[in-house]
Every structure is written in C-alpha cells, then in structure tokens.
C-alpha cells in the first residue's frame, strides 16, 4: 500500500467509498464524479501506477480484474453495452496514479461519448 495514494487509502477504508465489489485482489466502487449513468472504478489492491507498469507476472491479476469488470457490468444491467477505459499518465487524463479501469455504461452512452 502507498499511503500517499488516494485509491490505496480508499481500499484500506481510510476514505469512504460506495463499494460495489471486493475480493482479495481487487476493489470496485462508484465514481464520485460520474461521467455516465453507470460509472464504476475497478482497481487492484496491489499498488500499480498504471497499465504502463504491468508485466507478464501481472497476467493473473489482470484476468481477475477483467472477470470482475464483466460481472459488475452484468450486475448493473448493462446488457446493451458498456465501455472499459484506463488512462495511462497525465497526458492521457490519468489523475490518480494507481491502475484503475472505468466501467462506463447506461442508456445511450454512445451519444454522450461522441
């Protein structure tokens, strides 16, 4: 855990969140500034700065994160579609330096993202 990392502090329970899912490897919660009707963040409990820091050793963790993403999308009723986004670095809009995936969905999301 990185004590200076916002998401590590959320995972530890030091900062409140609207938890959607948690297991031994990952944590998911609703974004406090949603950009879509459904906007959930899925993060690994292990501190990894971004996708740019992933290695082959993280393959099982990444597989687990994407399985959780799919399960949450089903749970949220996003049968008609959803997006998964991960920004890497400040030039791409990453504001928290902890690997995270945005699940974005809801009615007519494609119109909002055009």
Beta strands, then each sheet from edge to edge (+ up, - down):
strand 1: 19-22
strand 2: 26-30
strand 3: 38-44
strand 4: 82-85
strand 5: 100-105
sheet 1: 1+ 2- 3+ 5- 4+
end
